Amino acid sequence: MSAIAFRSRIACSIVLAAALAACTASKNDNVGPPPPAPPAPPAPPPVDPNKTAADKTFDDGQKIFRSDTFGDEAFWTNTIQLNKAIATVDPTTALSVGLKVDADALPASLVADIKAGKVDLKAPATTLALLDLDAVVGVKASSDGAGGIKSLGITCALCHSTVDNSFAPGIGKRLDGWPNRDLNVGAIVSLAPNLQPVATLLGVDVPTLKSVLTSWGPGKYDAEIFLDGNPTLHAPEVNSSATLIPPAYGLRGVNMHTYTGWGSITQWNAFVAVLEMHGQGSYTDTRLDNSAKFPVAAAPANHMGHTVPPAGQPDLVTSKLGALEFYELALEAPTPPAGSFDAAAAKRGEALFTGAAKCATCHVAPLYTDAGWNMHDAAPRPLRPRRDDHESGGEGALLSRRPLRDARRRGGSLQHRHVARPLAGRTERPRPVPEVVVVLHIGINSGRACASCARARSRVAFAAPWVPGSSSRCTSS
């Protein structure tokens, strides 16, 4: 009996404990409900293949612009042997003729040594070291390990990039699309040991060719020199046939990008890559068959309007033109920082530009050129008695109305002889304009002046973009 009673008490205890546990669990207000499950993350947006392609095209275009020689080493190294001359040039001299150094390509240790004065900037060996670092903007070269350069080529960035001088004059961060107005192309090319092939092509002797090259001056280049074989015919007032190197930015939305509407960006890139840089590619332009205008280009031995790569060699240009154009169209015209120009004069100039002067009737904002077809009769403007700038000149000739964004670096006198006329300045043969403002002449006044000058009566002025290191002082005469 006692055993049965014991087991009964144990059973009762178990039942009681279970009941208490159930009661506690059901009535314990301190135990909340389980946390809700976290929401599912939003589905990622679908990949836009066009955006992906655009990003890749931009990157490809930047690489081509900065680094692609299109195989032009065959000309600069093998033909005229410019590599031999550059190997003897020290960095100080290189900077003095407008070559630029990309500060971002310099290792920290070299930057420290330059600041400490431990780098000999008068030694050609330092130039070779900078070339091996790929730090010279627009020049692709490598040393041969014996104090020379085994290969040298040039890229678009040589003429159409500069630097912001943030480290030192001529040394800084890249500014793609900015014209290198310090670059003395003619002086550099004149150093080449073997200019005879070029002289023979143009029908002149080497001393004459060198004289022409050195006449160009900083920031200028004669794009016709390989076409017409008449490099000694200078424009009388400037004693040179060279034009200002144009910027490669601010072109988005602009039709017929060259001064005389010779073609689009793609056409001009192909022309320059093949016929000016002497890259290995195809270029077709039957206009160059005109032997009266372009005797060198049209000669049967040259046939430049029907250029193809050497037999059995690939075209190193054509496949890159799309990405190169895409990158250049993405480059924005720079904006001047506050204080770099006379804001009050700019405000007055803007009011006149958009109002009484009626400039904006043709130079439509924000492109500041025609919103559409921008080619206009050149007849009202006085043309120089010299070789034509491609198809311009004479009766029926057309000139493109230039976009006035960043007109300081675009060049051109941008003169109006009468308010109702189109621009009458020689924009195909541009000249520098004041640093602080762009001046458009109204009425019959001649000369140049900025609106902050007392002599700037009846002239229009508006702000021109700032140039790193430039003075805000008026430089007009």
Protein Blocks (a to p, Z undefined) as FASTA:
>chain_A
ZZmmmmmmmmmmmmmmmmmmmmmmmmmmkbccdddddddddddddddfklmmmmmmmmmm
mmmmmmpgghpmmmmmmmnommmmmmmpcfklmmmnopacdfklpcfklmmmmmnopacf
kbfklmmmmmmnopaghiacddehnopafbdcddfklmmgccehlmbghiacddehiacf
kbcfklmmmmpmblmlmmmmnopafklmmmmmmmnoghiacfklmmnopaklccfklopa
bdcdddfehkgopahjbfnopacfklmmmmmmmmmnopacddddfklmmmklmmmlmpmk
lommlcccdehiacfklmmmmmmmmmmmmpccddddehiacfklmmmmmmmmmmmnommm
mmccfklpaedjfbdcfklpccdddddehjggcehiacddddfehklmngpjkiafbfkb
ccfbdfklccdddfkbccddehjbecjddfkbmklghiacddddddehiafbdfbZZ
